[in-house]
């Protein structure tokens, strides 16, 4: 892998993190995420899986990618 490719992936990961931080409650399917960011399915899947791997995102039972919230209080879950 070239360093340019790594920087591009790092840039995309930061863009995706920023979108999820700016829009609390954002839940996207892989297809929706690909359309939103203009990514092909393979690249989108790799980026989303990387964020799941670092526990920034999680996948819901219905296949949506959503932000992992640590230390959430019950009153915030309504």
N, C-alpha and C positions, 0 to 999 in steps of 0.2 A: 504494500500500500504506500502510496506517495504521501508526503506531508500535506500537500494541497488537498487530497481526498480527506485526510483526517481533519483538517481545519474546516472543511465544508461540513462534514458530519457534526463536528463540535458546534459550528454556527447553527445548524438546523436544530440540534438538541437544545441550544439556548433559546432559539425562537419558539420552539414548542413549549418549553418550560415557562417562558414569559407569557404565552397565550393562556396557559392553564392558571397561572398566578393572577393574571389580569381579569379572568372570567371565572370566579369561583362557581363551582357547580357544573362546569363544562364537562359534557359527556359525549364522546364521539365514537362512532364505529370506525374501523380501519378505513373503510371506503370514504366515509365523510371526512376524516382527517386528511386523506390523500387529496380529495377535491379542494378542501380548504387551503392547503398549503401547496397545491400543484405538484404533488409528488407521485411518482409511479408506485404501484402496489408493493413492489419489492423494497424500495427505499423506505417507504412509509412504515412498512412492517418492521424493518430492521431498527428504525429510529424509535418506534413505539416500544418494541421489545427491549431495547436498551434502557429506556426510561422505566419500564416495569422491572427490569433487572436491578436497577439502582433504587427501586422502591419509591420513585417519585410518582409513578402512575400505577394503577391496578386495573385489572379487567373485571368488569361486572359479569354476573351470570348470563346476561343477554349480549355479551360481546362488546360492551362499550368501555372505552378507555377513560378513566376518571382519575382525578388527583387523589393520592393517598393522603389521608389526614391522620396525623399522629396526635394523640392526646385530646381527642374530640370529647366534649362533654355531652351527656345525653340531651340536654336542652337544645343543643345545636343540631341534633339529628332530625328534628321535625320537618 
